[in-house]
Amino acid sequence: MPVTLAELARRFHGTVRGNPDVIIERVAALDTAGSRDITFFSDKKYLSLLTGTSAGAVIITQGDSGQFSGTALIVDNPHLTFAA
């Protein structure tokens, strides 16, 4: 079921950086995500995938958010949020 990034931020007590109206339809890996997918980043060994992702949004920590210039859902625990 499609949902906006703003709604996900409300559900998971996160903060949106960028466009809160992005429509999210699916979850995907950093390297396969498209414009209607959400993915997450929590391990610096995947930094090259983060910078090249086509995801509509990335779930990321505040501390790592400087590594990504796109639309993001900033939370304390990206892996846990992605799994939920």
Secondary structure, 3 states (H helix, E strand, C coil): CCEEHHHHHHHHCCEEECCCCCEECEECCCCCCCCCEEEECCCHHHHHHHHHCCCCEEEECCCCHHHCCCCEEECCCHHHHHHC
